[in-house]
């Protein structure tokens, strides 16, 4: 007999919100008089968000959910209207409301991803060919931004390991480097971003192969909005948000630790590992607490953002030096 052992972050099925209630959550909130939750996001220091867009429609690719999993401790999902209008995507503006106003210029078809480096089967793969073989999952994850705000989002996609294994990384592949699209025509505001573009991120190979590491191609049951990283992005829930790179066009297996954008720009503030750790403060603010967008009061930040199953990846490491 097979016995399924759930990770510490999982919750019993009895505690999961029923599917019909989840998809009617905005209607329920409206009846409770909570429809203005997104307005509280302005309390995190940014101007009020623009008018909320409608949830994106499916494309011809047809994103079908094969299975769902609750991996956010049964917490309330942040409304789509909030997560789609309060974004960090500097290629489309540095204010949180800029991307939802400006990212419409991003063309997400055709789209392909090049994979090379220390692997036996390098190549370029078309987005739809990449998505088609996978039984897409919906995973509800917590996310914590280094700026002390947080959200809970239902992502649609597949494990990052499933993508990486098909290119057969060699024993020399110690790290995985990721690069986002950079197109001055599609991203006219990028010249004022202050970043050395294209945006780059990276993971150690064992982090990238961890079951929680996810490739997201949709959210809230629909394809990704441009401002949230269309057409595909990483979702690494135990790390600060800037590690979850958007609009990926290149993946490279490397033997040495790759250069990453924020670590290159401000290494004293943004480490390569960037694990959520309430005991290690950012030089300009505490990481001990966070404010969930849509909530008035702060809450305690959880180690590894509440995903303790990743802790063995960092056994013996000094989090104050390798932050």
Secondary structure, DSSP 8 states (H G I E B T S, - for coil): -------TT---GGGS--HHHHHTHHHHHHHTT-TTGGGGGGGGSS-------------TT---EEEEEEESTT-----HHHHTTS---GGG-SSTTHHHHHGGG---SS-EEEEEESBSS-EEEEHHHHHHTS-EEEEEEEEE-TTSEEEEEEEEEEEHHHHHHTT-B-TT--EEEEEE---TTT-GGGGGS-S-SS-EEEEEHHHHTSTT-EEEEEETTEE--GGGTSS-EEE-TTBBGGGS--SEEEEEEESS----HHHHH-TTT--SS-B--TTS-BTTB--SEEEETT-SS-EE--GGGG-GGGGGGGTT--TTT--
